[in-house]
Amino acid sequence: MSTLSVTDLQARAGQEIALSGWVQITQERVNAFADATGDHQFIHVDPEKAAQGPFGGPIAHGFLVLSMLAGDFTNAGGLPEIKGGHLTVNYGLNRVRFVAPVRVGSRLRNHAVLGAAEPGKGYVQITVQNTIEIEGEEKPACIAETVFRMYTQETA
């Protein structure tokens, strides 16, 4: 997507703004997230015990999957560029659902649709509907509505 004015961006509400590449979930990544958060529940970090659990093996933390929206998926072109934009920050989440477990070894990608672009004083607030897909699975891993603020001199 090219650099857009806020008005151009507003006209794209309801349209896809990004489809990321696939990212593999490894046990090492799950373990690192467990260490960072202190969530060492066996379903995440103990493959032998997790194999006997309800998911048949270790799964990623829901919040690990959600956190990928701030890194893996955004860095892959998840937000459009706005004319005059110089800083984008996470503003929050309106709704999050962890729909299906993400087994270690799975590959994920994000399908992002622009919900809204609302100008404010010195920024535009961007709402994005994200569907984090699991390769080969019918149900997504996560559905999340994220909100970003992109600070800019252009507000209309």
VMD Tcl script that builds the backbone (N, CA, C; Angstrom):
set m [mol new atoms 468]
animate dup $m
set s [atomselect $m all]
$s set {name element resname resid chain x y z} {
  {N N MET 1 A 0.852 -1.179 0.000}
  {CA C MET 1 A 0.000 0.000 0.000}
  {C C MET 1 A 0.894 1.237 0.000}
  {N N SER 2 A 0.591 2.211 -0.815}
  {CA C SER 2 A 1.390 3.425 -0.903}
  {C C SER 2 A 1.057 4.365 0.256}
  {N N THR 3 A 1.796 5.470 0.323}
  {CA C THR 3 A 1.536 6.482 1.343}
  {C C THR 3 A 0.202 7.159 1.024}
  {N N LEU 4 A -0.650 7.261 2.036}
  {CA C LEU 4 A -2.012 7.766 1.840}
  {C C LEU 4 A -2.260 9.015 2.670}
  {N N SER 5 A -3.182 9.836 2.206}
  {CA C SER 5 A -3.689 10.918 3.053}
  {C C SER 5 A -4.695 10.284 4.015}
  {N N VAL 6 A -5.019 10.994 5.065}
  {CA C VAL 6 A -6.010 10.488 6.018}
  {C C VAL 6 A -7.343 10.270 5.314}
  {N N THR 7 A -7.722 11.192 4.418}
  {CA C THR 7 A -8.977 11.063 3.679}
  {C C THR 7 A -8.971 9.803 2.817}
  {N N ASP 8 A -7.849 9.553 2.136}
  {CA C ASP 8 A -7.731 8.334 1.326}
  {C C ASP 8 A -7.850 7.088 2.198}
  {N N LEU 9 A -7.210 7.137 3.365}
  {CA C LEU 9 A -7.267 5.996 4.276}
  {C C LEU 9 A -8.705 5.759 4.749}
  {N N GLN 10 A -9.411 6.811 5.092}
  {CA C GLN 10 A -10.801 6.673 5.541}
  {C C GLN 10 A -11.653 5.983 4.482}
  {N N ALA 11 A -11.376 6.253 3.224}
  {CA C ALA 11 A -12.145 5.652 2.131}
  {C C ALA 11 A -11.886 4.147 2.009}
  {N N ARG 12 A -10.837 3.662 2.646}
  {CA C ARG 12 A -10.498 2.228 2.566}
  {C C ARG 12 A -11.066 1.409 3.717}
  {N N ALA 13 A -11.891 2.015 4.544}
  {CA C ALA 13 A -12.514 1.263 5.642}
  {C C ALA 13 A -13.240 0.052 5.084}
  {N N GLY 14 A -13.049 -1.090 5.733}
  {CA C GLY 14 A -13.667 -2.336 5.300}
  {C C GLY 14 A -12.826 -3.127 4.316}
  {N N GLN 15 A -11.690 -2.581 3.901}
  {CA C GLN 15 A -10.817 -3.259 2.933}
  {C C GLN 15 A -9.607 -3.879 3.623}
  {N N GLU 16 A -9.086 -4.928 2.999}
  {CA C GLU 16 A -7.865 -5.553 3.492}
  {C C GLU 16 A -6.717 -4.562 3.396}
  {N N ILE 17 A -5.931 -4.468 4.482}
  {CA C ILE 17 A -4.747 -3.610 4.432}
  {C C ILE 17 A -3.464 -4.422 4.535}
  {N N ALA 18 A -3.572 -5.691 4.939}
  {CA C ALA 18 A -2.361 -6.516 4.997}
  {C C ALA 18 A -2.724 -7.989 5.103}
  {N N LEU 19 A -1.867 -8.800 4.524}
  {CA C LEU 19 A -1.874 -10.246 4.714}
  {C C LEU 19 A -0.415 -10.605 4.912}
  {N N SER 20 A -0.066 -10.937 6.143}
  {CA C SER 20 A 1.340 -11.179 6.460}
  {C C SER 20 A 1.807 -12.506 5.892}
  {N N GLY 21 A 3.098 -12.703 5.970}
  {CA C GLY 21 A 3.656 -14.014 5.661}
  {C C GLY 21 A 3.407 -14.962 6.822}
  {N N TRP 22 A 3.710 -16.224 6.609}
  {CA C TRP 22 A 3.534 -17.230 7.653}
  {C C TRP 22 A 4.701 -17.167 8.645}
  {N N VAL 23 A 4.393 -17.337 9.922}
  {CA C VAL 23 A 5.389 -17.349 10.986}
  {C C VAL 23 A 5.209 -18.638 11.775}
  {N N GLN 24 A 6.292 -19.406 11.929}
  {CA C GLN 24 A 6.208 -20.676 12.650}
  {C C GLN 24 A 6.352 -20.458 14.157}
  {N N ILE 25 A 5.546 -21.175 14.903}
  {CA C ILE 25 A 5.604 -21.148 16.360}
  {C C ILE 25 A 6.473 -22.319 16.815}
  {N N THR 26 A 7.606 -22.001 17.425}
  {CA C THR 26 A 8.535 -23.033 17.894}
  {C C THR 26 A 8.428 -23.198 19.409}
  {N N GLN 27 A 8.891 -24.330 19.885}
  {CA C GLN 27 A 8.914 -24.549 21.329}
  {C C GLN 27 A 9.847 -23.548 21.999}
  {N N GLU 28 A 10.928 -23.195 21.335}
  {CA C GLU 28 A 11.868 -22.212 21.893}
  {C C GLU 28 A 11.189 -20.861 22.091}
  {N N ARG 29 A 10.377 -20.478 21.134}
  {CA C ARG 29 A 9.672 -19.194 21.257}
  {C C ARG 29 A 8.652 -19.246 22.396}
  {N N VAL 30 A 7.937 -20.351 22.505}
  {CA C VAL 30 A 6.967 -20.520 23.589}
  {C C VAL 30 A 7.683 -20.474 24.937}
  {N N ASN 31 A 8.814 -21.162 25.041}
  {CA C ASN 31 A 9.577 -21.166 26.291}
  {C C ASN 31 A 10.075 -19.765 26.647}
  {N N ALA 32 A 10.556 -19.021 25.656}
  {CA C ALA 32 A 11.037 -17.658 25.897}
  {C C ALA 32 A 9.893 -16.772 26.393}
  {N N PHE 33 A 8.696 -16.955 25.810}
  {CA C PHE 33 A 7.543 -16.173 26.256}
  {C C PHE 33 A 7.178 -16.561 27.690}
  {N N ALA 34 A 7.238 -17.848 27.995}
  {CA C ALA 34 A 6.960 -18.310 29.361}
  {C C ALA 34 A 7.939 -17.673 30.350}
  {N N ASP 35 A 9.212 -17.626 29.961}
  {CA C ASP 35 A 10.217 -17.010 30.830}
  {C C ASP 35 A 9.962 -15.516 30.999}
  {N N ALA 36 A 9.559 -14.852 29.934}
  {CA C ALA 36 A 9.314 -13.407 29.995}
  {C C ALA 36 A 8.100 -13.057 30.844}
  {N N THR 37 A 7.094 -13.934 30.855}
  {CA C THR 37 A 5.846 -13.625 31.551}
  {C C THR 37 A 5.667 -14.358 32.871}
  {N N GLY 38 A 6.451 -15.413 33.088}
  {CA C GLY 38 A 6.283 -16.227 34.292}
  {C C GLY 38 A 5.168 -17.253 34.184}
  {N N ASP 39 A 4.594 -17.408 33.006}
  {CA C ASP 39 A 3.520 -18.390 32.786}
  {C C ASP 39 A 4.138 -19.684 32.261}
  {N N HIS 40 A 4.465 -20.580 33.187}
  {CA C HIS 40 A 5.119 -21.850 32.843}
  {C C HIS 40 A 4.148 -23.030 32.941}
  {N N GLN 41 A 2.888 -22.796 32.654}
  {CA C GLN 41 A 1.900 -23.874 32.701}
  {C C GLN 41 A 2.344 -25.012 31.773}
  {N N PHE 42 A 2.144 -26.248 32.227}
  {CA C PHE 42 A 2.657 -27.406 31.494}
  {C C PHE 42 A 2.160 -27.490 30.059}
  {N N ILE 43 A 0.971 -27.000 29.774}
  {CA C ILE 43 A 0.453 -27.102 28.400}
  {C C ILE 43 A 1.290 -26.297 27.408}
  {N N HIS 44 A 2.147 -25.416 27.945}
  {CA C HIS 44 A 3.016 -24.606 27.089}
  {C C HIS 44 A 4.457 -25.128 27.057}
  {N N VAL 45 A 4.979 -25.526 28.210}
  {CA C VAL 45 A 6.435 -25.746 28.314}
  {C C VAL 45 A 6.876 -27.183 28.583}
  {N N ASP 46 A 5.957 -28.087 28.790}
  {CA C ASP 46 A 6.330 -29.485 29.076}
  {C C ASP 46 A 5.725 -30.393 28.002}
  {N N PRO 47 A 6.452 -30.636 26.911}
  {CA C PRO 47 A 5.902 -31.414 25.799}
  {C C PRO 47 A 5.406 -32.811 26.209}
  {N N GLU 48 A 6.106 -33.487 27.105}
  {CA C GLU 48 A 5.674 -34.839 27.507}
  {C C GLU 48 A 4.362 -34.802 28.270}
  {N N LYS 49 A 4.266 -33.930 29.238}
  {CA C LYS 49 A 3.028 -33.820 30.018}
  {C C LYS 49 A 1.893 -33.249 29.156}
  {N N ALA 50 A 2.228 -32.271 28.304}
  {CA C ALA 50 A 1.216 -31.660 27.426}
  {C C ALA 50 A 0.641 -32.688 26.455}
  {N N ALA 51 A 1.439 -33.660 26.057}
  {CA C ALA 51 A 0.956 -34.701 25.147}
  {C C ALA 51 A -0.190 -35.494 25.769}
  {N N GLN 52 A -0.231 -35.548 27.077}
  {CA C GLN 52 A -1.304 -36.256 27.788}
  {C C GLN 52 A -2.501 -35.353 28.088}
  {N N GLY 53 A -2.369 -34.068 27.783}
  {CA C GLY 53 A -3.412 -33.098 28.091}
  {C C GLY 53 A -4.452 -32.977 26.985}
  {N N PRO 54 A -5.318 -31.998 27.117}
  {CA C PRO 54 A -6.467 -31.867 26.205}
  {C C PRO 54 A -6.108 -31.482 24.764}
  {N N PHE 55 A -4.889 -30.995 24.527}
  {CA C PHE 55 A -4.533 -30.540 23.188}
  {C C PHE 55 A -3.578 -31.494 22.473}
  {N N GLY 56 A -3.178 -32.565 23.138}
  {CA C GLY 56 A -2.332 -33.578 22.514}
  {C C GLY 56 A -0.887 -33.163 22.327}
  {N N GLY 57 A -0.499 -32.060 22.903}
  {CA C GLY 57 A 0.866 -31.552 22.803}
  {C C GLY 57 A 0.910 -30.124 23.281}
  {N N PRO 58 A 2.101 -29.527 23.302}
  {CA C PRO 58 A 2.212 -28.156 23.796}
  {C C PRO 58 A 1.569 -27.149 22.836}
  {N N ILE 59 A 1.009 -26.105 23.433}
  {CA C ILE 59 A 0.387 -25.026 22.660}
  {C C ILE 59 A 0.997 -23.689 23.067}
  {N N ALA 60 A 0.918 -22.735 22.169}
  {CA C ALA 60 A 1.387 -21.375 22.447}
  {C C ALA 60 A 0.429 -20.684 23.403}
  {N N HIS 61 A 0.961 -19.773 24.171}
  {CA C HIS 61 A 0.139 -18.915 25.020}
  {C C HIS 61 A -0.735 -18.038 24.122}
  {N N GLY 62 A -1.972 -17.815 24.519}
  {CA C GLY 62 A -2.826 -16.902 23.761}
  {C C GLY 62 A -2.205 -15.520 23.651}
  {N N PHE 63 A -1.603 -15.051 24.751}
  {CA C PHE 63 A -1.013 -13.720 24.720}
  {C C PHE 63 A 0.260 -13.661 23.881}
  {N N LEU 64 A 0.942 -14.784 23.685}
  {CA C LEU 64 A 2.058 -14.822 22.734}
  {C C LEU 64 A 1.521 -14.577 21.326}
  {N N VAL 65 A 0.457 -15.270 20.977}
  {CA C VAL 65 A -0.151 -15.092 19.656}
  {C C VAL 65 A -0.609 -13.641 19.482}
  {N N LEU 66 A -1.268 -13.096 20.483}
  {CA C LEU 66 A -1.743 -11.710 20.427}
  {C C LEU 66 A -0.577 -10.737 20.283}
  {N N SER 67 A 0.513 -10.988 20.993}
  {CA C SER 67 A 1.661 -10.073 20.955}
  {C C SER 67 A 2.292 -9.995 19.572}
  {N N MET 68 A 2.079 -10.999 18.763}
  {CA C MET 68 A 2.644 -10.986 17.413}
  {C C MET 68 A 2.064 -9.852 16.572}
  {N N LEU 69 A 0.898 -9.332 16.964}
  {CA C LEU 69 A 0.316 -8.197 16.242}
  {C C LEU 69 A 1.167 -6.940 16.382}
  {N N ALA 70 A 1.946 -6.862 17.447}
  {CA C ALA 70 A 2.791 -5.695 17.666}
  {C C ALA 70 A 4.170 -5.846 17.037}
  {N N GLY 71 A 4.503 -7.027 16.579}
  {CA C GLY 71 A 5.832 -7.252 16.031}
  {C C GLY 71 A 5.805 -7.947 14.697}
  {N N ASP 72 A 5.722 -9.260 14.733}
  {CA C ASP 72 A 5.810 -10.064 13.512}
  {C C ASP 72 A 4.863 -9.583 12.421}
  {N N PHE 73 A 3.623 -9.324 12.772}
  {CA C PHE 73 A 2.630 -9.013 11.752}
  {C C PHE 73 A 2.619 -7.532 11.382}
  {N N THR 74 A 2.894 -6.633 12.302}
  {CA C THR 74 A 2.944 -5.205 11.980}
  {C C THR 74 A 4.187 -4.898 11.165}
  {N N ASN 75 A 5.315 -5.514 11.521}
  {CA C ASN 75 A 6.560 -5.267 10.797}
  {C C ASN 75 A 6.494 -5.781 9.368}
  {N N ALA 76 A 5.545 -6.653 9.090}
  {CA C ALA 76 A 5.387 -7.202 7.737}
  {C C ALA 76 A 4.402 -6.369 6.910}
  {N N GLY 77 A 4.265 -5.094 7.255}
  {CA C GLY 77 A 3.403 -4.214 6.471}
  {C C GLY 77 A 1.970 -4.201 6.959}
  {N N GLY 78 A 1.750 -4.334 8.257}
  {CA C GLY 78 A 0.404 -4.409 8.794}
  {C C GLY 78 A -0.354 -3.101 8.860}
  {N N LEU 79 A 0.349 -1.988 8.809}
  {CA C LEU 79 A -0.323 -0.694 8.838}
  {C C LEU 79 A 0.096 0.123 7.620}
  {N N PRO 80 A -0.841 0.864 7.037}
  {CA C PRO 80 A -0.492 1.709 5.896}
  {C C PRO 80 A 0.331 2.902 6.352}
  {N N GLU 81 A 1.055 3.493 5.428}
  {CA C GLU 81 A 1.792 4.717 5.714}
  {C C GLU 81 A 0.882 5.910 5.448}
  {N N ILE 82 A 0.920 6.872 6.354}
  {CA C ILE 82 A 0.108 8.078 6.245}
  {C C ILE 82 A 1.033 9.245 5.918}
  {N N LYS 83 A 0.611 10.096 4.993}
  {CA C LYS 83 A 1.393 11.294 4.673}
  {C C LYS 83 A 1.606 12.112 5.944}
  {N N GLY 84 A 2.864 12.417 6.226}
  {CA C GLY 84 A 3.185 13.210 7.407}
  {C C GLY 84 A 3.239 12.409 8.690}
  {N N GLY 85 A 2.976 11.104 8.627}
  {CA C GLY 85 A 3.019 10.266 9.829}
  {C C GLY 85 A 4.451 10.067 10.283}
  {N N HIS 86 A 4.689 10.160 11.598}
  {CA C HIS 86 A 6.050 10.013 12.086}
  {C C HIS 86 A 6.175 9.090 13.294}
  {N N LEU 87 A 5.074 8.668 13.876}
  {CA C LEU 87 A 5.140 7.776 15.037}
  {C C LEU 87 A 3.809 7.045 15.166}
  {N N THR 88 A 3.879 5.740 15.316}
  {CA C THR 88 A 2.671 4.938 15.536}
  {C C THR 88 A 2.820 4.213 16.861}
  {N N VAL 89 A 1.776 4.285 17.694}
  {CA C VAL 89 A 1.791 3.604 18.988}
  {C C VAL 89 A 0.532 2.744 19.139}
  {N N ASN 90 A 0.667 1.675 19.901}
  {CA C ASN 90 A -0.504 0.875 20.260}
  {C C ASN 90 A -1.362 1.713 21.190}
  {N N TYR 91 A -2.653 1.780 20.922}
  {CA C TYR 91 A -3.566 2.538 21.770}
  {C C TYR 91 A -4.452 1.602 22.582}
  {N N GLY 92 A -4.619 0.366 22.107}
  {CA C GLY 92 A -5.402 -0.581 22.884}
  {C C GLY 92 A -6.067 -1.639 22.029}
  {N N LEU 93 A -6.930 -2.352 22.688}
  {CA C LEU 93 A -7.695 -3.434 22.068}
  {C C LEU 93 A -9.154 -3.242 22.431}
  {N N ASN 94 A -10.030 -3.413 21.456}
  {CA C ASN 94 A -11.459 -3.321 21.738}
  {C C ASN 94 A -12.061 -4.685 22.043}
  {N N ARG 95 A -11.552 -5.710 21.392}
  {CA C ARG 95 A -12.118 -7.044 21.575}
  {C C ARG 95 A -11.070 -8.063 21.146}
  {N N VAL 96 A -10.945 -9.115 21.953}
  {CA C VAL 96 A -10.012 -10.199 21.640}
  {C C VAL 96 A -10.691 -11.516 21.982}
  {N N ARG 97 A -10.553 -12.485 21.075}
  {CA C ARG 97 A -11.023 -13.841 21.339}
  {C C ARG 97 A -9.959 -14.812 20.855}
  {N N PHE 98 A -9.631 -15.787 21.720}
  {CA C PHE 98 A -8.712 -16.862 21.354}
  {C C PHE 98 A -9.579 -18.033 20.917}
  {N N VAL 99 A -9.710 -18.211 19.620}
  {CA C VAL 99 A -10.701 -19.110 19.045}
  {C C VAL 99 A -10.241 -20.561 19.028}
  {N N ALA 100 A -8.977 -20.807 18.694}
  {CA C ALA 100 A -8.470 -22.177 18.582}
  {C C ALA 100 A -7.054 -22.238 19.134}
  {N N PRO 101 A -6.677 -23.382 19.718}
  {CA C PRO 101 A -5.311 -23.516 20.238}
  {C C PRO 101 A -4.287 -23.536 19.107}
  {N N VAL 102 A -3.109 -23.012 19.408}
  {CA C VAL 102 A -2.006 -22.995 18.447}
  {C C VAL 102 A -0.967 -24.005 18.909}
  {N N ARG 103 A -0.918 -25.118 18.215}
  {CA C ARG 103 A 0.039 -26.166 18.569}
  {C C ARG 103 A 1.449 -25.743 18.159}
  {N N VAL 104 A 2.414 -26.086 19.002}
  {CA C VAL 104 A 3.805 -25.829 18.657}
  {C C VAL 104 A 4.091 -26.505 17.324}
  {N N GLY 105 A 4.766 -25.792 16.434}
  {CA C GLY 105 A 5.043 -26.268 15.085}
  {C C GLY 105 A 4.105 -25.673 14.053}
  {N N SER 106 A 2.981 -25.108 14.505}
  {CA C SER 106 A 2.014 -24.477 13.591}
  {C C SER 106 A 2.608 -23.217 12.980}
  {N N ARG 107 A 2.017 -22.847 11.852}
  {CA C ARG 107 A 2.377 -21.577 11.219}
  {C C ARG 107 A 1.161 -20.658 11.233}
  {N N LEU 108 A 1.417 -19.388 11.547}
  {CA C LEU 108 A 0.363 -18.382 11.662}
  {C C LEU 108 A 0.606 -17.245 10.683}
  {N N ARG 109 A -0.489 -16.601 10.283}
  {CA C ARG 109 A -0.387 -15.346 9.545}
  {C C ARG 109 A -1.567 -14.477 9.955}
  {N N ASN 110 A -1.421 -13.180 9.711}
  {CA C ASN 110 A -2.474 -12.240 10.063}
  {C C ASN 110 A -3.131 -11.671 8.812}
  {N N HIS 111 A -4.446 -11.677 8.844}
  {CA C HIS 111 A -5.261 -11.038 7.812}
  {C C HIS 111 A -5.854 -9.799 8.471}
  {N N ALA 112 A -5.454 -8.607 7.988}
  {CA C ALA 112 A -5.855 -7.348 8.614}
  {C C ALA 112 A -6.780 -6.559 7.695}
  {N N VAL 113 A -7.903 -6.111 8.258}
  {CA C VAL 113 A -8.887 -5.309 7.538}
  {C C VAL 113 A -9.051 -3.988 8.294}
  {N N LEU 114 A -9.003 -2.890 7.565}
  {CA C LEU 114 A -9.169 -1.585 8.187}
  {C C LEU 114 A -10.606 -1.417 8.662}
  {N N GLY 115 A -10.769 -1.143 9.944}
  {CA C GLY 115 A -12.096 -0.887 10.491}
  {C C GLY 115 A -12.475 0.580 10.343}
  {N N ALA 116 A -11.564 1.455 10.769}
  {CA C ALA 116 A -11.839 2.891 10.715}
  {C C ALA 116 A -10.536 3.662 10.809}
  {N N ALA 117 A -10.574 4.881 10.318}
  {CA C ALA 117 A -9.476 5.836 10.463}
  {C C ALA 117 A -10.111 7.153 10.872}
  {N N GLU 118 A -9.903 7.528 12.120}
  {CA C GLU 118 A -10.567 8.708 12.665}
  {C C GLU 118 A -9.530 9.771 13.013}
  {N N PRO 119 A -9.598 10.921 12.345}
  {CA C PRO 119 A -8.623 11.973 12.633}
  {C C PRO 119 A -8.879 12.632 13.985}
  {N N GLY 120 A -7.785 12.971 14.650}
  {CA C GLY 120 A -7.820 13.743 15.894}
  {C C GLY 120 A -6.851 14.901 15.750}
  {N N LYS 121 A -6.610 15.591 16.826}
  {CA C LYS 121 A -5.687 16.731 16.767}
  {C C LYS 121 A -4.246 16.212 16.784}
  {N N GLY 122 A -3.621 16.208 15.608}
  {CA C GLY 122 A -2.241 15.774 15.492}
  {C C GLY 122 A -2.053 14.272 15.353}
  {N N TYR 123 A -3.127 13.529 15.164}
  {CA C TYR 123 A -3.017 12.080 14.997}
  {C C TYR 123 A -4.204 11.555 14.209}
  {N N VAL 124 A -4.073 10.324 13.756}
  {CA C VAL 124 A -5.215 9.599 13.214}
  {C C VAL 124 A -5.290 8.289 13.986}
  {N N GLN 125 A -6.480 7.968 14.459}
  {CA C GLN 125 A -6.697 6.727 15.206}
  {C C GLN 125 A -7.188 5.665 14.235}
  {N N ILE 126 A -6.452 4.559 14.181}
  {CA C ILE 126 A -6.722 3.503 13.215}
  {C C ILE 126 A -7.181 2.259 13.951}
  {N N THR 127 A -8.347 1.752 13.570}
  {CA C THR 127 A -8.881 0.511 14.132}
  {C C THR 127 A -8.740 -0.582 13.073}
  {N N VAL 128 A -8.191 -1.720 13.486}
  {CA C VAL 128 A -7.922 -2.807 12.557}
  {C C VAL 128 A -8.557 -4.096 13.077}
  {N N GLN 129 A -9.254 -4.788 12.179}
  {CA C GLN 129 A -9.828 -6.104 12.479}
  {C C GLN 129 A -8.800 -7.153 12.050}
  {N N ASN 130 A -8.259 -7.882 13.001}
  {CA C ASN 130 A -7.220 -8.872 12.733}
  {C C ASN 130 A -7.763 -10.280 12.906}
  {N N THR 131 A -7.460 -11.130 11.949}
  {CA C THR 131 A -7.767 -12.557 12.060}
  {C C THR 131 A -6.441 -13.290 11.909}
  {N N ILE 132 A -5.981 -13.890 12.992}
  {CA C ILE 132 A -4.726 -14.635 12.962}
  {C C ILE 132 A -5.066 -16.076 12.603}
  {N N GLU 133 A -4.680 -16.448 11.402}
  {CA C GLU 133 A -5.011 -17.755 10.846}
  {C C GLU 133 A -3.952 -18.791 11.201}
  {N N ILE 134 A -4.392 -20.047 11.329}
  {CA C ILE 134 A -3.496 -21.179 11.516}
  {C C ILE 134 A -3.485 -21.951 10.205}
  {N N GLU 135 A -2.308 -22.141 9.647}
  {CA C GLU 135 A -2.198 -22.826 8.359}
  {C C GLU 135 A -2.847 -24.210 8.438}
  {N N GLY 136 A -3.754 -24.482 7.503}
  {CA C GLY 136 A -4.411 -25.773 7.411}
  {C C GLY 136 A -5.560 -25.993 8.383}
  {N N GLU 137 A -5.901 -24.990 9.162}
  {CA C GLU 137 A -6.996 -25.117 10.137}
  {C C GLU 137 A -8.190 -24.270 9.696}
  {N N GLU 138 A -9.368 -24.753 10.011}
  {CA C GLU 138 A -10.590 -24.027 9.662}
  {C C GLU 138 A -10.796 -22.802 10.544}
  {N N LYS 139 A -10.567 -22.973 11.854}
  {CA C LYS 139 A -10.773 -21.870 12.796}
  {C C LYS 139 A -9.488 -21.075 12.968}
  {N N PRO 140 A -9.612 -19.756 13.142}
  {CA C PRO 140 A -8.417 -18.948 13.404}
  {C C PRO 140 A -7.933 -19.129 14.837}
  {N N ALA 141 A -6.698 -18.754 15.073}
  {CA C ALA 141 A -6.138 -18.790 16.422}
  {C C ALA 141 A -6.744 -17.681 17.270}
  {N N CYS 142 A -6.893 -16.508 16.655}
  {CA C CYS 142 A -7.291 -15.328 17.406}
  {C C CYS 142 A -7.975 -14.342 16.479}
  {N N ILE 143 A -8.953 -13.665 17.036}
  {CA C ILE 143 A -9.590 -12.529 16.361}
  {C C ILE 143 A -9.446 -11.355 17.312}
  {N N ALA 144 A -8.884 -10.259 16.825}
  {CA C ALA 144 A -8.634 -9.118 17.707}
  {C C ALA 144 A -8.841 -7.809 16.962}
  {N N GLU 145 A -9.503 -6.886 17.630}
  {CA C GLU 145 A -9.657 -5.538 17.094}
  {C C GLU 145 A -8.636 -4.655 17.803}
  {N N THR 146 A -7.633 -4.205 17.055}
  {CA C THR 146 A -6.575 -3.384 17.617}
  {C C THR 146 A -6.803 -1.918 17.263}
  {N N VAL 147 A -6.273 -1.051 18.111}
  {CA C VAL 147 A -6.390 0.384 17.893}
  {C C VAL 147 A -4.985 0.979 17.991}
  {N N PHE 148 A -4.624 1.760 16.973}
  {CA C PHE 148 A -3.332 2.428 16.916}
  {C C PHE 148 A -3.561 3.923 16.781}
  {N N ARG 149 A -2.607 4.686 17.257}
  {CA C ARG 149 A -2.599 6.123 16.982}
  {C C ARG 149 A -1.337 6.432 16.208}
  {N N MET 150 A -1.539 7.039 15.034}
  {CA C MET 150 A -0.417 7.478 14.225}
  {C C MET 150 A -0.376 8.990 14.316}
  {N N TYR 151 A 0.726 9.477 14.869}
  {CA C TYR 151 A 0.871 10.915 15.036}
  {C C TYR 151 A 1.359 11.533 13.740}
  {N N THR 152 A 0.688 12.623 13.338}
  {CA C THR 152 A 0.920 13.254 12.055}
  {C C THR 152 A 0.506 14.709 12.122}
  {N N GLN 153 A 1.001 15.472 11.166}
  {CA C GLN 153 A 0.574 16.874 11.065}
  {C C GLN 153 A -0.704 16.988 10.268}
  {N N GLU 154 A -0.990 15.988 9.416}
  {CA C GLU 154 A -2.197 16.008 8.594}
  {C C GLU 154 A -3.327 15.327 9.361}
  {N N THR 155 A -4.442 16.003 9.560}
  {CA C THR 155 A -5.551 15.430 10.307}
  {C C THR 155 A -6.826 15.368 9.508}
  {N N ALA 156 A -6.804 15.742 8.266}
  {CA C ALA 156 A -8.023 15.639 7.432}
  {C C ALA 156 A -7.643 15.569 5.984}
}
mol reanalyze $m
mol bondsrecalc $m
mol representation Tube
mol addrep $m
